[in-house]
């Protein structure tokens, strides 16, 4: 996709975005932690629904 800005304006935008204030240090994304959180929440909610179902049926 080509830019609609003229080269001088595009250079200003690039230098603005590359300034240190816009460089936020981030930790690497850890897929396994996200997967564990999703699996744990599904497990806890599943157990909770089974317990509530047994309370209602019994």
Backbone as CSV, one residue per row, in Angstrom:
resi,resn,N_x,N_y,N_z,CA_x,CA_y,CA_z,C_x,C_y,C_z
1,UNK,0.851,-1.177,0.000,0.000,0.000,0.000,0.891,1.231,0.000
2,UNK,0.707,2.085,-0.946,1.524,3.277,-1.035,0.978,4.355,-0.097
3,UNK,1.884,5.205,0.353,1.508,6.272,1.271,0.933,7.442,0.498
4,UNK,-0.047,8.101,1.114,-0.616,9.286,0.484,0.163,10.534,0.844
5,UNK,1.084,10.402,1.772,1.886,11.560,2.175,3.011,11.793,1.175
6,UNK,3.416,13.028,1.093,4.587,13.281,0.259,5.825,12.809,1.034
7,UNK,6.935,12.576,0.372,8.112,11.992,1.033,8.604,12.789,2.251
8,UNK,8.503,14.102,2.197,8.970,14.911,3.323,8.097,14.683,4.564
9,UNK,6.780,14.654,4.375,5.882,14.402,5.496,6.033,12.977,6.018
10,UNK,6.225,12.022,5.114,6.410,10.635,5.532,7.686,10.491,6.360
11,UNK,8.725,11.229,5.984,9.979,11.194,6.741,9.756,11.755,8.148
12,UNK,8.968,12.817,8.260,8.660,13.384,9.582,7.870,12.396,10.438
13,UNK,6.908,11.730,9.821,6.114,10.744,10.557,7.003,9.591,11.019
14,UNK,7.871,9.106,10.163,8.769,8.010,10.526,9.711,8.403,11.654
15,UNK,10.255,9.607,11.589,11.166,10.036,12.660,10.415,10.229,13.977
16,UNK,9.159,10.659,13.920,8.348,10.815,15.124,8.069,9.448,15.761
17,UNK,7.727,8.479,14.934,7.411,7.153,15.464,8.643,6.412,15.962
18,UNK,9.814,6.739,15.451,11.041,6.072,15.878,11.705,6.763,17.060
19,UNK,11.112,7.840,17.562,11.715,8.519,18.711,11.615,7.630,19.948
20,UNK,12.522,7.797,20.908,12.572,6.902,22.073,11.296,6.901,22.914
21,UNK,10.540,7.967,22.901,9.338,8.014,23.738,8.269,7.044,23.248
22,UNK,8.339,6.649,21.982,7.360,5.731,21.422,7.862,4.289,21.419
23,UNK,9.035,4.053,21.960,9.588,2.705,22.023,9.349,2.151,23.424
24,UNK,8.308,1.357,23.590,7.962,0.791,24.888,8.595,-0.588,25.001
25,UNK,9.453,-0.788,25.999,10.048,-2.125,26.151,9.000,-3.115,26.645
26,UNK,8.889,-4.224,25.976,7.900,-5.239,26.346,8.595,-6.576,26.537
27,UNK,8.019,-7.360,27.448,8.528,-8.714,27.619,8.033,-9.568,26.457
28,UNK,8.729,-10.654,26.150,8.260,-11.522,25.069,6.923,-12.164,25.423
29,UNK,6.096,-12.341,24.433,4.782,-12.952,24.626,4.961,-14.431,24.907
30,UNK,4.308,-14.924,25.969,4.442,-16.324,26.351,3.110,-17.036,26.109
31,UNK,3.093,-17.867,25.080,1.888,-18.559,24.667,1.450,-19.553,25.730
32,UNK,2.401,-20.221,26.373,2.053,-21.279,27.328,1.331,-20.725,28.547
33,UNK,1.678,-19.524,28.979,0.979,-18.927,30.117,-0.472,-18.621,29.742
34,UNK,-0.680,-18.080,28.564,-2.037,-17.801,28.098,-2.840,-19.098,27.967
35,UNK,-2.222,-20.126,27.418,-2.901,-21.415,27.264,-3.258,-21.996,28.629
36,UNK,-2.370,-21.903,29.610,-2.639,-22.407,30.953,-3.769,-21.625,31.612
37,UNK,-3.796,-20.314,31.423,-4.877,-19.511,31.994,-6.232,-19.868,31.387
38,UNK,-6.269,-20.042,30.088,-7.525,-20.399,29.423,-7.969,-21.787,29.865
39,UNK,-7.050,-22.754,29.881,-7.407,-24.118,30.290,-7.837,-24.147,31.758
40,UNK,-7.152,-23.408,32.612,-7.518,-23.367,34.025,-8.882,-22.751,34.248
41,UNK,-9.188,-21.677,33.531,-10.496,-21.053,33.708,-11.614,-21.946,33.183
42,UNK,-11.385,-22.653,32.082,-12.387,-23.584,31.567,-12.596,-24.725,32.559
43,UNK,-11.519,-25.221,33.143,-11.619,-26.302,34.115,-12.388,-25.856,35.356
44,UNK,-12.052,-24.689,35.884,-12.730,-24.188,37.089,-14.200,-23.923,36.808
45,UNK,-14.505,-23.293,35.701,-15.915,-23.027,35.372,-16.689,-24.316,35.106
46,UNK,-16.046,-25.303,34.497,-16.699,-26.592,34.272,-17.005,-27.295,35.585
47,UNK,-16.042,-27.294,36.512,-16.277,-27.909,37.820,-17.372,-27.170,38.585
48,UNK,-17.371,-25.856,38.510,-18.395,-25.060,39.180,-19.781,-25.366,38.614
49,UNK,-19.880,-25.494,37.301,-21.191,-25.793,36.704,-21.658,-27.194,37.096
50,UNK,-20.736,-28.156,37.196,-21.133,-29.496,37.627,-21.617,-29.493,39.062
51,UNK,-20.924,-28.750,39.931,-21.341,-28.674,41.327,-22.714,-28.017,41.445
52,UNK,-22.937,-26.936,40.724,-24.242,-26.289,40.762,-25.320,-27.179,40.181
53,UNK,-25.003,-27.947,39.149,-25.971,-28.864,38.577,-26.356,-29.969,39.549
54,UNK,-25.395,-30.466,40.293,-25.698,-31.498,41.286,-26.534,-30.925,42.432
55,UNK,-26.302,-29.680,42.804,-27.092,-29.069,43.864,-28.539,-28.881,43.437
56,UNK,-28.752,-28.531,42.192,-30.106,-28.272,41.705,-30.847,-29.592,41.506
57,UNK,-30.193,-30.623,40.957,-30.826,-31.892,40.661,-31.069,-32.673,41.952
58,UNK,-30.146,-32.621,42.889,-30.274,-33.428,44.123,-31.278,-32.908,45.085
